Amino acid sequence: MIYQNHITLSTQMHGDMHDITDQVNSIVQKSGIKTGMVHVFNVGSTASIGTIEFEPGLQRDLPELLNKLIPPSREYGHEQMWHDGNGHSHLQATWLGPSLTVPVQNGKLELGTWQQIFHLECDVKPRQRKVVVTIYGE
């Protein structure tokens, strides 16, 4: 069986992180699937999905680390082509990735105690985001 739904998020700016664990778990429960996999996918090229201990320190640390590794710069080819200030946003989101797959057991996400699913905005402006949640199983 396959079940699909989506989550809509309004983000504010680069570094805006949302805990979407409860929303994904709710979709899993609605699916009726007890054993399988859930795939969580951000639609768009300047945001990412992953797992983290969702607490204020890491909510600050992850975007700061990304800006150290892939800093804003006018030197990126994307900037030279489009001049929109978000070349680093595309690179950061690509580096982290747009999706995550999590096992489903007994109709729930199989996550660790301190492991939550996050959505991270890497773009430099507010965005309306769509996250597609697909559950495969029985």
C-alpha positions, 0 to 999 in steps of 0.5 A: 500500500502507498499513501501520500499527503503533504505539509505546508510551511511558511518560512521567514528566512535563511536558517528558519528551522521547523520541527515537522516530526508530529506532522509526519507522524500524524500523516503516518497514522492517517495512512493506516500503514503499520510497517514500512517506510516514510519518505519526506521530500522538500519540493524546491531547491533551497531548503532541506530535510533531515534529523537532529535533536531539535533544541535551540542550540542546534537550531542556531548551530546548524545554519551557522555551520552551513554559513561557515562551510558555504558562506554567502558570496557574490562569487558563485556561478549562480550569483553571476548568472542570476544576481539573486543573493541565494547561490549559497542557499542552493549549495547548502540545501544540496549539500544537506539534501531534500529528503529523508527516509524513516522506518515505520513500525507499529504505525509510528516513526522509528526515531530515537528519543532525541531525533526529530525531523526538521525542515531547514530554510536555506533561502534568503527570503520568506517562502511558502514550502510544500513537503511531500510525505509518502508512506510505503508498507502494509 
